[in-house]
Every structure is written in C-alpha cells, then in structure tokens.
Amino acid sequence: MEKKRMDCPCLPPGWKKEEVIRKSGLSAGKTDVYYYSPKGKKFRSKPQLSRYLGNAVDLGCFDFRTGKMMPGKMQKNKQRLRNENLTINKGKPDLNTGLPIRQTASIFKQPVTKVVNHPNNKVKIDLQRATEQPRQLFWEKRLKGLRASDITEEVLRTMELPKGLGPDTSDETLLSAIASALHMSSSPITGQTTSAAEKNPAIWLNTSQPLCKAFIVTDQDIREQELKVIQARRCLEDALMVDRLARASESSRDSEDKAA
C-alpha cells in the first residue's frame, strides 16, 4: 500500500490526514482515509472523530474523505431531509385489501364480488427463480487484504483452517469467508462437500458454503473452545477482584488521611 500523510487545516493544530492507496486485489486503486491526533491516535470514521473532539470542533459540514469543510453538502442534506418529511406528510397510498363497495344511487351499500381465479387465466411462475437469488462465484476475493484486529487495533493471529479451493484462497480470505457464512447463513457450515469441486470449482461450487474442503467440528474441538472460554472468564474474574481490592484500599487510605 502507498501511504500519504499531510496536515489537516480544518482540524486543530497537530492533526494529520493519511491517504492509503491499495495496490492489489479487486479494490486496487481505492483510497482509504484515516486521521491521527497530535498524540498519534488513529480514527477510521467521522463518528469516531466527532465523539473524540466533542464540542471542540463543529464537524457538521466536514467531509471526511477530502478533509475540508463543505457547507454546500450540509445544505443538500437539509434539503433532502425536508423533501423526505414532505413526502411522509403527504401520506402513503391506500393499501387496504378489503373488498370495495359499489358506488350506486342506492342508499344501501352493495359489495362487489372479487374474482381472483378464472379458467382462462394462465400464470407462469418459476418458484425456484422466485426464491433463489443469483450468487457471485469466488466472491471471497473481495475480502483479500482485510485483516481482523482487536480493540487495540492489533492484528489477530491467523487460525489453522482447512485447505482452500479455487484461485487465490489465502488463510486470511478463507477466515473472512467462513465468518461471513456463519453470520449470514442459518444452515450448517460444512464447506464444499463434493470432491468434484477440487477438480473444477467454477463448475461444482456450492455458493452457499465457504470455498474450502469439507470439515467437521468434533466434540474435542468444542471442549477445547469451552476450556478457553473458562480460562478467559477466570482471568477476567481475577482482574476484577484485584481492581476491587485496589479501590477499597485506596478509599480506606483516603479516609485515614482525612481523619488525620
């Protein structure tokens, strides 16, 4: 990646703007924008920047990508909101599915017979096309170059994963694909179960599963993960206990100082 860092005059002195140009992958040429505070803290979005600066700087018309104040953009947003409010106030179309009433000169309301089926009607519906949406082959390539990180922005350690199938399937891309499948799909995640996918994934690919060989999560794997969770909870409990004792000791020390 190519990085360019420069001063940002619209923010307080010491703030820097960084532009990162991607060199590879399907997103090659795309520019990511970040901002750095005078202390070196990194900000990836405008909401993060607004929460950090608070009322010190009005970022209402601040354009995060260009780093400039654009009052015209705020005016357009206000006009768009005004138009949306006018549309809402006009009311929605009548979606009542009840039978209409015949408008005649009679003082009694006479219902209209609604015909929905007729012998001469021929409706052709492909139920399979209506329920299944097309899927892009090898969409996992769009995840290339993305790395998962924790709250301190440290890159997470790469996991050991089953062998990938198809072009350009690295461990990082495969991990992102499995995480997306777990989040988006309600069916079990098993990978490509047919052995023919190893010969030609473009033909035998099951788009609802990650692009990797079939794998099975054993009871031993589940027990190992449970032990990791238990250990993490114990560490958290110990840390909370130490913090509670430190606070109690500090409060008792303050009381003794006040008494003295």
N, C-alpha and C positions, 0 to 999 in steps of 0.2 A: 504494500500500500504506500502511496505517496502522501505525505503529510505537509500541510502548510499552516503555520501559526502566526497570527498577527494581532495587533491591538484592536480593541473594540471601543471606539469613542462614545458610543451610546450608553455604555455601562460605566460604573465608577472607575477611577484610575486603577491600573494594575490588572484589569480583566483582559483575558486573551480569548480569541476565537481561533479554533482549529478546524481546518477542512481536510478530510481524509478521502482520497480518491482510490476506489477499488481497482485493482489491476487484473484480477482473474475472476472466473466464474461467470454465471449468467448475468450478474449485476455489475460486470466490469464497466467502468466509466461513471458509475454512480458516486455521488459525493455525500459523505456523512459529515455533519456539523456538530461540534462539541464546543463548550465554553469552560474556561478554567478561571477560578477565583484567584486573587492575589496569593492565597495560601496553597494553591495547587489543587483544590477540589474540583472534580470533573462533573459537568452537567450535560445530560444527553437530551433533555427536552425542555420546552418552555415552562410547563407546570413545575418542574423541579427548580428551575431558575426563579420563578415567581415565589415559591414557598421559601426559598433561601433569602432572597432580597427583601421580601415583605413589602412594607410601605416605603422603603428607601428609594425605589425607582418605580415609576409607573410604566409597566410593560404592556399596557392595553393595545398600543399600536406598534409594538416591537415585533419585527419579523425575524423569527429565529434562524431561518436559513441564510438571509443576507446580512443580519446583524445591524439593520438600520430601522429607524422609526418611520413608519408608513401610515400617516393619518388617513390617507385615502382608503386604505384597506379596512380600517375601522369603520369608516363611513359606509362602505359597501356592506359590511356585516350588519350594521344597524338597519340599512335599507332592506336587506334580506329578511331580517327578523320582523321588521314592520310588515312586509308583504306576507310572511307566513301567518302573522297574527290576523291580518285582514282575511286571509283565506279561511282560517279557523272560524272567525266570527261569522262568515257567510253561511256556515253550516254544511253538513255533509249531505250527500244525496240520500234520498229515501230508499232504504234497503229492506223495507218491510216485505216479507214473503207471504203475507196473508192474502186471501182472495179479494179481488176488487169488487166494488159494489156497482151495479148497473145504474147509470145516470139516466133516469126516465122521468116522465112527468108524474108518475105515481107517488103518492105520499108514503108508500111502504118501500123500504129498501129491499131490492131483489138481488140475491147473489148471482155471480157469474160462474158458470161451470168451466173449470180449468182443465184442459186436455193436455196431458203430458206424453202419452203414448198413442201411436197411430199405426195401423198395419203397414201403411206405405212408407213410413219413416225408416231410413237406413242410416244408422250412425256407426261409423267405423272408428274404433278406439283401440290402440295398441297399449294394453295395460302395462307391458314391460317397459316401453319407452316412457310412459307417463310417470312411472315410479323411479326408474333408474336414471341418474344424471351421468353424462359422459365424464370420464376421468382422464387426466393427462398422464401419459406414460413418462416414467422417470422424473416425476415432479420433485423428487428428493434432491435433484441437482440444484434447485433454487436455495437449498439450505447450506450449500457449500460456503465455507468461510465463517459461518456463525458458530460461536463458542459459548457454552453455558458458563455463567460465573455466579459466585455467591454474592452476599450483600456487601462484601468488601471489594467487589469487582475483581476477585482472584479467579482465574480460570479453573474450573473443576477438573479433576483428574479423569482421564479417558477410561471408560469401562471396557471390560473384555466382552466382546459381542460375537455372535455367530457370523460366519463368512458372508459377505455381501454378494449380490448378483447384479449383473449389468454393468454399464460403463461408469467409471469414476465414482465408486461407492467406498468412501473412506469411513473410518470408525466414527468420526465426528458427525458426518452426514447421516450415517445409519442410526446413531443415537437420537438425533433430532427427528428422524422419520418415525422411529418407534415411539418416542414421546408424543408426537403428533397423533399417531394412530391410537394410543391409549387415551388421549384427551378427546378425540373427535368421534371415535367408534365405540358403539355399545357391545359389539360382538367380540369374542376372544381373539387375541393377537397371537398368531401361530407362525407367521412368516409364510414363505412360498412353499406349500405342501407338495406340489407336483415336482418330480425330478426333472421333467422336461424343461423347466424354467432355467436350469443350468446350461442347457444347450443353446437356447434362444429365448432370453427373457422378453424380447419385444413381442413374441407371439404367445407365450404361455404365461404371461404375467397376470397375477391376480391383483388388481389395482386397489382392492380394499385391505391388503396386507402389506407390511413393510417389505422392502426389496432385499430380503436376506433368506438364507436357508431356514428350513423349519426347525424350530427349537421348542423344548419342553421345560417348563419351570417345575422342578422337583420339590418334594417336601423338604429335602435338605437345604435347597436354596431359600425356601420360605423361613426355615428355622434360623439360618444364618442372618437373614434380614431382621428377624424378630430379636435376635441377640444384639444386633447393632442398635436397634431402637431402644432396648432396655438399657444398654450401656450409655447411650446418649441421654436418656432420662435420668440415670443416676448421676452423671456428670452435672446436669442442669440442677438437680436437687442439691448436690454438694455446693455448687456455686451460689445458689440462693441462700443456703444455710450460712455460708461464710459471709455473704453480704448482710444478712440479718444480724449476725453476731457483731459485725463491724459497726453497723448503725447503732445497735444497742450500747456498745462500748463507747462510741463517740457521744451519744446522748447522755450517758452517765458521767462521762468526763466533763461535759459542759455543765451539768448540774452541780458537780463538785466545784468547778471554777466559780460559778455564780454564788454558791454558798460561801466560798472562801472570800 
